[in-house]
Amino acid sequence: MIRVLYFFLFSLCATVTYAQEIDSAGTTETKFKLNVVPTISAGMHVNFQDFYLDFGAGAYDQKSRIGAQLSCSFRPFYKKVQIHQQSNIIRQWKEKKYLVSLDLYKRLLKFHLSNTLNSSFLTGAKSGYLFGDYLGTRERPKAGLTINPFVGFSIWLNGINLDVTYLFFNDRLASVSNSRLMFSLNIPITP
């Protein structure tokens, strides 16, 4: 986990310096101006063993291409999980989990695929509070803070961004892989 995080941070720092578009007329000015657009998003992150829905709202700065959003991810069904309590005691529960997170992301290296179709790389992290419950019992799964990095690409389709990313999502289950694909639509709200 720590190696993945170091690799993620190193690759982000190495590519950020090359990701900015150079505007020769604007480099002499020292004014700091934001071009912030509110956004809403809907998506999911999946692997072969699990499925989460994801909804959020936030803001995106079009000049620096940095965005932030408050999102909620949840498993829409109860999943059977096995909990090892001692060496010879294994309990099986039906579990539902939720993640309330602050997502920070940056779009890098804009590519023009056609006149109306643009693409860019996308990197960021979903950091928040993961919690849940078991069906039919008062016990709860272990809750706590989590940081989940993601990296992928984004396609701009007539004002809507379709994001396809690899997400390292640690939901604290040994039987479920931490590797997931995350698909999301980011829709800017323009007046």
Secondary structure, DSSP 8 states (H G I E B T S, - for coil): -HHHHHHHHHHHHHHHTTSS---TTTSS-------EEEEEEEEEEE-SS-EEEEEEEEEEETTTTEEEEEEEEE-SS-EEEEEEEETTEEEEEEEEEEEEEEEEEEEEEEEE-SSSEEEEEEEEEEEEEEEEEETTSS-----EEEEEEEEEEEEEETTEEEEEEEEE---S-TTS-SEEEEEEEEEE---
